[in-house]
Amino acid sequence: MNRRITVAEYLVRRGLPADWRFGSWLGRVAAEIYRDTYRREPRRAFRFINGRFRRVMAYTPGERHVLSEAWEAYGRYAVDRPAPAARPRPVAVPRLTSGDAMRWIPTNAPVRSHP
């Protein structure tokens, strides 16, 4: 029986977690290479992911070269790429007014139009 391999299983064999953050992109690159090579869509298989069965691209052992090519084209770049920096927290700016309309105090200044 030919056991088809998915991108997640390929990543585990490479020593990465199955839910690697670039796994989806690696799968897209692999599918593109497959389409260019074989001029058809890759086969699919059902895998249990995040609590439900999902259809994912799957490759036979003879088509494993597609995953290796995708790894060479994209995987190394993604592994060597540093994780995105944490977003800076917004700085609290003190309010100049209370924002409470009931505390408005009339002045002798000219009336201006509403914004």
Order of alpha helices (4+ residues) and beta strands (2+ residues): alpha-alpha-beta-beta-alpha-alpha
